[in-house]
Amino acid sequence: MPIVFLSKNGYFLLDKIKGKKYIKNFYRYSTGEKFFYIEASKINLEKIKNYIEDREIDKKCYLYQLQNKLNNSDLQSNTKKTYFSINLRFLETINKTPDTVKKEDIERFLSILKRRGKSTSTLSVSYSALKYFYSSVLGKIDFREITRPYPEIPITSSLSREELKKIISSIKNEKHKLLIEVAYGCGLKLHEVIKITKNDIDFHNKIFVIKTNHSYRKVPIPSSLIKKLQSYSKKIKSEFLFFSERNPEKHITPRAAEDIFKKSLKKAGIKRDLSFKSLRDSFVAHLIDRNVNPELIRKVIGIKKAQFKNKYGFYLNFTEHIPDLLIFR
């Protein structure tokens, strides 16, 4: 039964009764009603490992660096929870501590997930979560040597060109129509499209500048959208293209965007269980159908290579190469 736990605000919690005999080994700590509060650090974790049996240490304690990094990151809250839970499950599965983890352990864990029948999408997210901790946070493992399991786009998750035409035609609200057109025509993620501001549009070069954490990427804007965006941008007072009606100084929520998409499906008479992500999946599927180079598509939608310089250092202008999917013939 564990007697040491990890708090959400960066402390190791040592049970006040069962851990009383160990607290003398720590120089700095504070006392609460049920626990001793010890700063989560490498030195203190080593002391905990030296004086307390492994079975009495909650596995989350070994992830204090990951938790601190996630707390200070710009990742979505759901992504933070997913990354932490996957790393916790990884340690529980391989029965190791992060300092002893090797490349082979990552590969074995992914292999176990595959044998258990987990989808390639689940494997890909697990890869990203482990890479975030063991490469970005700890700088311990080179993930270029580990093959990422790329998920295939299920046919059921993408829309046909005819379905997209019906959806866009069914929307009367200018802002809602533009939301769907930008998401599909540019292959953007939900959280990317709702955060677009006027300053993110480069009309001269026909690109969106999409901010991703501490970097950005340039995404070509279909020619058929340029005039619409120019006209719409002049009409609205908010800096956000897709602003909240209740508070124009803020962008719409992911849930609001999903609702707009769901209602457009209903208006178009499409009775399928789809999400906003289907617009991005459709963008990829339709470009592949048109024999566009997959590497080009990968760069446009922002799926990054392992190499750091490729992640942050390239400048791309795809305007002449990416076909305008919003022209229906």
Secondary structure by P-SEA (a helix, b strand, c coil): cccbbbcccbbbbcccccccccccccccccccccbbbbcccaaaaaaaaaccccccccccccaaaaaaaaaaccccaaaaaaaaaaaaaaaaaaccccccccaaaaaaaaaaaaaacccaaaaaaaaaaaaaacccccccccccccccccccccccccccaaaaaaaaaacccaaaaaaaaaaaaccccaaaaaacccccccccccccccccccbbbbbbccccaaaaaaaaaaaccccccccccccccccccaaaaaaaaaaaaaaaccccccccaaaaaaaaaaaaaacccaaaaaaaacccccccccccccccccccccccccccc
